[in-house]
Amino acid sequence: MSTGSVSAIVQSLIDRNLVSEGQQVSSKSGRRRIALRLRSELGYVVGVDLGTFFERIVITDIGGEVIYSTELESGMGAGREELLRRTFSAVREAIAAAPIDGRPFLGIGLGHSGVIDSQRGVVLAFPRPGQTEQWKNVPLQKMLEDEFGVPALLEDSVRTIAMSEAQYGAGADLEDYIYVYVGMGVGSAIFINGTLYRGSGGSAGEFGHITVAEDGPLCCCGNTGCLEAVASCAAIIETVKAAIKMGVATKVNEMAEGNLDRISIEMIAEARDQNDSLAFRVMSQAASHIGAACADLVNLLNPSAIVFGGGLFRGKADFFLDHLRRTIRQRSLEKLANEVTLVASALDTNAGARGAAHLISGKLIESVYADSL
């Protein structure tokens, strides 16, 4: 676009009190540039990360500044209708508690860990025990819009976390990289030239369903030997539980006081750090599977970096990063292995909700831009 066209659009946004001018910024040549910013008083948006065990809600201004955040148990096992009732109620409570200062409610974004059609705003499936039938073809975006009377956005939860990473975390200075999430499930997001790559149908990044063990366990997707079935936090926990039931001695059982339902990935990591044989072996096997799958990504896409997030990489991530580096060096072409950097995310657990808020802000800003042309 020409300078004149850009100036006319900016002036239109200023005239409509959507954008304000800030301080002048020095430039290498020509006139000093003038910084522009979205006016924070334009309004606020809500971001929701709907997880298997917890849901997190943030309220941000249109520019992404967090105004308020909260966390509660999701209660996924209570069923879809009860879950959504509690979620809608929690959003309203968050809005009531936030220091909004009279700013209008502009939109809501929600991240869900099912199979998402983000273009239509529909949860196509949620392949988890006890959830499959309840979450088939659920028009959750429209339900949000009907409930709150504002524009809404539905996105895959890993992508919402990845968008936070791209804006506020390790991806902020990267162009061609991959975000890999390993929590109770496994997923990824691919960034090319700084832009999220969605694929022809919008579902690119199903990293957890790469086959890494031909004779491996059945995955919730119906395939066998998927990465998610052997290396997710859920898979690691189930492997440890099965070993304990077979009589394998481990500090994990002591930490859980014999209650297998209390076993968490944090307990297993702590036992590993205390040289527990079972915990070390199970986590090493998971790291080998993840590393083998990442080596394929390195060979295929030649990313500058892979950023790792999720429960498996919270705390002492060096154990996994060291193991992953070795596996990638063994399985990738030398040139490509030398060019990729492995990084652990430093974002907190609000990343998914904040990413959902960022995405709905972007949707709103794009509509304002279109109106200004």
N, C-alpha and C positions, 0 to 999 in steps of 0.2 A: 504494500500500500504506500501511497505517496505521503510525504510529510504533511501536506495540507489536509489529506483525508484523516490521518491520525489526529491531527490537531482539532479538526471539526468534531470528531467523535468524543475526544476528551472534553472539549468545551461543552458539548451536549450533556455529558455525564456530570460535569461541574454545575451546570445550570439547573440540573434536576436534583442537586444536593446528594448525589450518589458517591461522588469522588471529591476529595479535597487536595489542595496542593500543600506540599511540605517544604522543607528546606531545599535550597539549591545544592546540587551535587557537582563536584568538579568533573570534567571530562578531559580526555587526551587532546581533543581538538574542538574548535568551534565554541559556541556559547555554553555557559554552564547549564547543566540539565536541572530540571525541577522534579523532585520526587513526588509521586502521586500515591495516595492510599485510599482504600475504601473507607467510608465514614462508619466507624464502629456503632454509631447510634442508629444506623439503618435498621437494625433489628438483630435477632438472635436465631440460631438454629439448634436442633437437638440431634445428637448422635447416639445410637443404641447398638451395643454389641451383645447379641443374644447367643450366649454360649450354652454348652451342655450342662454345666454346673452353676455358672454365675452369669448374670447379665450386668453390664456396666452402661451407665448413662452419663453423657456429658452435655453441657450447654455451652456453646461458644458464640462469640459475635461473628459477623459475616466474614471477618478476616482470619478467623481461626483461634482467637484468644480464648482460652478456657475460662468460663465464668463460674462454673459449678460442675461437680462430678459426684457420683454416688455408685455404690455397688450393692447388689443383693443376690440371694440365691435364686436361680432361674426356676427351679422346680419343674424341670422338663418332664419328669415322670408323671406329673399330675394330668398331662394331656394338653393338647393344643389350645383348646378353648380357655381353660383355666390359666395356662401360661400367658396367653395374649391378654386376658383380662387383667392379670397382675402386672404385665408389662405396661399396658396403657395407663393403669392407675399409678404406677411408679413414675412414668413420664410426667403425669399431671402434678404429682407431689414434688418432683424435681423442679418443675417450672415455678411452682408456688414458693419453693424454698430459695430459688436463685435470686441474686441481686440484679435483676433485669433492668431496673430504673425506667420503667415505662416503655422500653423498646418493644416493637411488635414481634410476634412469633412468625417467622418466615417459612420454615420448612423442617422436615425431619428425615433423617437417613438411618437405615437399619442394616446391620450386617448379620447374616444368617449362615450357618455352616452346612446347609443342605446344598442340593444341586439347584442353582439359581439361573433363571432366565432374566437377566438384568434389564434387557430391553423392554420386556413386557411387565416386569415387576412381579414375577410369579416364582414361588418355591415349587419346583417340579417334583422333587423327591427329597427325602431325608432318611437315607438308609442307615438307621440306627435301630437297635432292638426296641420294639414296642412303639416305634414312631412312624414306621413306613406308611401305613394306611392313612394316618391322620394328616400327613403333610404332602399328599399328592395333589399337585396343581392348585396350590393355595395362592390366591391373588393378594398377597400380603401388602404390596404397595398401595393398592386401591383401598384395602382395609384401613391402612394408616391415614390415607387422605380423607376417607369418610369419617374416621374417628376424630381427627384433629382439624380438619378443614383447611389444610395447607398443603403445598406440594410435598410429595414424599419420594424417596428413592430406596430401592432394595438392591443389595449387592452381596456377593459372597464374602464371608467374614475374613478370609485370608486376604482378599483384595483390599478390604477396608484397612486392615493392619498394614499391608504393603503401602497403601497410599499415605499413611502416617509416616512410615519409614522414608518414603520419597520426599515428604514435605519437611519433616521435623527430625529425622534420624540419619542413619548412615547413608541413605540413598540420596540425600540432598545435593551432594556434589558428584553424583555418578550419572552416567548416561546409559550404558549398556550393561545391565546387571540382572541378577535373578534374586528374588526374595523367596526363601524357603522357610516354611512354618512347620514345626513338629510339636504338636500338643497331643490332645486326645485323638486328633486326626492329623493328616499330613496334607499340605497343599503348597502351592507356589504362585508367584506372580512374575511375569517376564516384562522387563522394561527395555525398550529399544529406542535409542535417541531420546531418552528421558521420558518416553510415553509408554503407558501400560498397553501391552499387546494382549488383545482379547480373543483373537482367532475369528474365523468366519461366523461362528455362532455365538461368540461371546463367552466361551467356556474354557479358553486356553489356561493351562497351569495346573491341571489335575495330576500333579506330581505324585501324589499318594497312591495312584493306581497304575504306576509303572510296575511291571512284573519283575521281581528280583529273586524269586524262589519258585521255580516251576512246580515243585511238589509241596509248596508251602500251604499254610492254613487258608481256609475259606475267608474271603474278605466280605464286608457288608455290601459291596457292590455286586457280588455274585461270582467274581473271578477268584482264582486261587493264587497265593503267593504275591499279592500286592505289597508294595512298600509299607502302606498303612497297616497292613495285617501283621507285619513282623517287626516294625521299628517305631511305631507311634508310642506315646506314653501309655495309652490303653493296652497295647500289645505287650509292652515291657512289664506292666503291672500284672497282666494275666499270666505271663510266663513265670514270674516270680511266685504268684499264688499257686500255680500248678506244681512247681518244684517243691514248695512247702508241703502241699498235700501229699506228695510222694515221699516225704520224710527228709528232704534236704535241709541241713542245718544252715541257718542264716541269721545275721543280726537283724534283718528286716522283721522277722517274726517277733523278736524281742521288742523292737521299737513299737510294733503294732499291738503288743501285749496279747498275742495270739489271736487277735481279731482280724481276719483277712480283709474284711470290708474297710478297714482303716488304712490299709497300705496305700501309699501315695508315691508319686515319682520323686518327691523330695526325700522321703525315707530311704528309697533305694539309692539315690545319689549320695546321701549321707553314709549309708552302709558301704558303698563303693569307696568313699574317701577314707573309711576305716579299714580298708583292705579286705572287705568281705568278698569271698571268692565268687559266690553266686551273683551278687550285685555287679561285680566287676565284669564277669563273663557275659551276663545278659546285656549290659550296656555296651560292651565292646562289640558284641554281635550286631546290635542295633546300629552302632556307628559304622560298622563295615557295610551293612546294607545301604545306609544313607550315602556313604561315600561312593559305593559302586554306582548308584543312581546318579549322583552328582557328577561323576566322571563322564557319564553319557551326556549330561547337559553341557559339560565343558567342551567335549569333542564336537557336539552338534552346534552350539551357539557361540562358543568363544567369548564368554562374558568377561568383563573386566573384574567383576566381583560377584560373590554369592554372599548375601546377608542372611544370617540364620536367626530365627526368632521362635517363640513358643516356649512351653514349659520345660522342654528338654534342655534348652540353652540358658535358662535362668540360673543365676548363681555361678558355679565354676564351669564356664563354657570351654576352658582351655583343654579339658580332657577330650571333648568331642572334636574341637577344631584341630588338635594335633593328630587325632586318629583320621579325620577326614582328609587332611593334607597328605598323609602317607598313602591313603587309598587312592586319592586322585592322581598322585604322582605315579603310582603303580599302573593305573588303568587308563590314563589319558596320554595323548601325545605330549612329548616333552615341552615343545614350544607353547602349547595351549595351557598346560599345567603351570608353567612358569609365569604366565600372564594373568592368571586369576588370583584374586585376593579373597581370603575367607574372613568374614567379620561376624561377630555376634552382636545382635541388636542391644541397644542400651535403653530402649523405650520401656515405659511402665505398662501395666495391665490395661490402662485406658486407651491404648493405641488403636484398638479396633473401633471403639466408639468415636474417638476423635477423627479417625479416618472417614467414618460414615458421615460425620458432621461436615468434614471438608468436602466430600463428594456432593452433598446436597447444596452446599454453598456454591460450588462450581456450577452446578446445574442452574441455580438461581442467577448467578452472575452472567452465564451465557445467555439466558433469556433477556436480561437487561441489555446486554451488548447487542443482541439481535434487534431489540426494540429501538436501539439508538441509531441504527443504520438508515 
